[in-house]
């Protein structure tokens, strides 16, 4: 049951990350006014419901189960709208509460139809599943990375230098947790990477300005190469993590460079 819950949460996030920015860009192009907090909360629930419903359909869940889980997405927002309307809740509390209460609502829907989620569902046959869904299911790390970085193409920005420290420690931490740093050569390579990206972060902090921005952008692109090498060798981190990281790092590095080239 926990596996089903995790998969649906990821599908919800994918729906929100993809449909939210696309909807916002369309609204801006049409000159529409920003949505009120109440409408925004309902739209957020819709984005999540679409992503989750597509995933549940692909995994072979029944139509009643999909309908009940969709209702669980809207129920928290609908419960919080009346107190928001009378001034008992602020806009931030409405949106945050809607997010947080969705998880127990989903668990309730799963317990209501326990037999539906007590076993693993096989994906629909290739003849029944749409090609795009099949590709995304197979290459889900790439799809997740593209969804997470989708908004960067519309609103690019240079990340702060300290983000390079996250790149520096990510592989050694994951590798240590997985027990994959036993080989002396692997430890030496990870130490070199740790020192390299830490040095870039320190240099960017010391220089500041556009020079710092270029160091950060180059650091993220260099880490994409680092990811690709580890993915090919299947070392230190899971291959899915390396694939996700490579795509995310590439998009962030490229959009930062575009921002630096186009900003006076």
N, C-alpha and C positions, 0 to 999 in steps of 0.2 A: 504493500500500500504506500509506503514511503517513497518508493521508486516512482510510482504514478504521480504522487504529489509533486515531487521535484521536477519531473518532466513537464507537468502542466504549468508550474510556476515559471519555468524557463520559457515555455511557449507564450505565456502571458506577457512576460517582459519583452519577448521578441515582437509581439503585436504592438505593445506600447512604444517601443523604440523605433519601429518602422512606420506605423500609421500616424503616430503623434506628430513628428516633424513634417511628414508629407501633408497631413491635414493643415498644419500651421502654415506651411509654404503656400498651399492652395488658397487658404483664406487671405493671406497677405497679397497674393497676386490678384485676387478678386476684390480687394479693398474692403473686406468684411471687418467689422469691429471685433476686438478680442472677446472671447466667450466669457460670460460671468462665471464666478467660481462654481456655482451649482451646475451649470451646463458643462463646464470643464470637467467636473467630477464624473458626470454621466458619460461624456465622451471618452474619458480615461477608461471607464469600465467597459465601454464598447470596444476600444482598441484591444484591451486585454482579452475580452471575450472572443474576438475574432481569431486572435492567435491561438488561444486555447482550444477553440472549437475545431479549427483546422487540424491541429495536432491530434485531438481525440478522434476525429473522423479518420485520419490517416492510420491511427493505431487500432482501428476496428471497434471502437466503443459504440454502444447503442445510441439511437437518437434520444430516448428518454434521459440517459445519463448525460449526454451533451446538453440537453435543455436544462436539466437540473443544475449542472455546473455553471451554465451561463447565468441562470437566475441567482446563483451564489455570488457572482461577480457584481450584480446590481443591488442585491439586498443591503449590503452595508451602506452604500451611498444613499439609497432610498430611506433607510432608517435615520441617517444623519441629516438629511435635507430639512425636515421640520424644525429641529433645534437650531439649525443654521438660519433658517428663514426668520425665526423670531429673535435672533440675536444672541442665542445662548452659545453658539459656536462660531469661531472665526473661520475665514477662508482656509488658512493653513491647517487648522484642526480638521476641517471637513475633508480636505484632500489626504492628509496624513492618516486620519482615522479610516477613510475608505480603503486605503492601501492595507493597513494593518489588520482590519477586520475581515478582509477577503480570505486570509489564510484559515482562520477558524470556520468561516462559512464553507470553504472548500472541504475541510475535514468533515464537517457535518454532512455535506452532500455525499461524501465517500462512505461514511458510516451508514447513511440511510440506504445506500445501495452497495452494501459491503461485498456481495458476491461479484459485482462488476469489477471491483478493484483488487480482488484477492488473488488474481492470477495474472500472469504476463500475457499481453495481447500481441499477437503477431501482426506485423504491418500488412496492409491490404496487398493483394497480388499486384504485380507490376501492371497488369492489364487494366486494373481498376483505379490505380493511383495516378494522379496527374504528374507529368514528368518533373515539373518544378518542385513539387512537394517531395518527390523521391530524391532529387538532387540535394535539397536542403537537409533532408533527414540523413543522408549519407555524409554530407560535408557540413554538419551542423556547427563545428567550430568556426569555419569560415563564415557561415551565415550569421552566427551570433556576433562575430567581430564586425561584420559589415553593418549589422543593425545598430550596434553600440556606437559606431562611428559615423552613422548616416548623417547626423546633424552637422558634423564638422565640415561637410562640403558646402553647406549653406552659411554657417557662421564660424569660419575658421578663426583660430587664435593660437598664439604661441603659449605653450605650457610653461609653468615656472620651472626654474632649474632643479628644484628639489625632486621633481618627478623622475629625474635621472637616477636618483638614489633608489627609487622603487625598482627600476630596471636592474640596478646593480645587485640588489639583494634577492630578487625574485627566484632566480635559478638556484643559488646556493641553499635558500630556505626550502624550496620544494624538493631539491635533491637530497638534503639532509633528512627531511621528513620521510622520504621514500627509501632511505638507506642506499642511495645510488652514488655516494661519494667515497666509496671504499678504495677505488683505484687511485694510485698516486698521480697518474697523468690527468685524470678527471678533476681531482682536487686542484692541481696546478692551473688547469684551464679555467676553472670557476674562480679561483683567486685572481687570475689575470683579468677576467671580466669584471669582478667586483672592484678591483683597483682602477680599471680603465673608466668605467662609468662614474665612479665616485670622483675621479680626477676631472672628468668633464663637468660634473656638477659644481665642483669647487671653482673651476675656471670660469664657468658661466656666472656664478655668483660674484666672482671678483671683477669680471669685466662689465657686466650689466649692459643695457641698451641692446642695439641690434646684434652686436657680437654675441651676446648671451643667447639671443633668439636663434641665431644660426647654429651655435653649439648644441642647443637643445634639439633642434630639428635634425641635425646630423646624427646626434646620439640616438634618437628614436629610429632613424633609418638604419643605422648600424646595428641596432638591436634586432631589427627585422632579419638581417643577414644571420645574426647569431641564432635566432629562432629557426631559420631554415636549415642551418647546419645541424642543429640538435634534432630537428624533426627527421632529417634524412638518416642520421645515425641512431635515432631512437635512444638517446642518452639523457640522463639526469631527470628530465621531466616527461610526463606522458605526451605522446605524439599529438593528441588532441589539444593539449595546452599549448604546445609549440606552434601548431597550426593557427590556433586562435590568436596567439600573441603576434605571430608574423604578420597576419593580415591587419590586425589593429595597429601595430607599430608602423606599418607601411602607410596606411591611410593618415595617421596622425602626423607622421614625418612629412609626407607630401603636402598635406593641407597647411602645415606650418610654413613650409617653404613658399607655397603660393601666397600665403598671407604676407610674408616678408617681402616678396617680390612686388606685390600690388599695393602695399601700404606705404604712403609717402613718409 
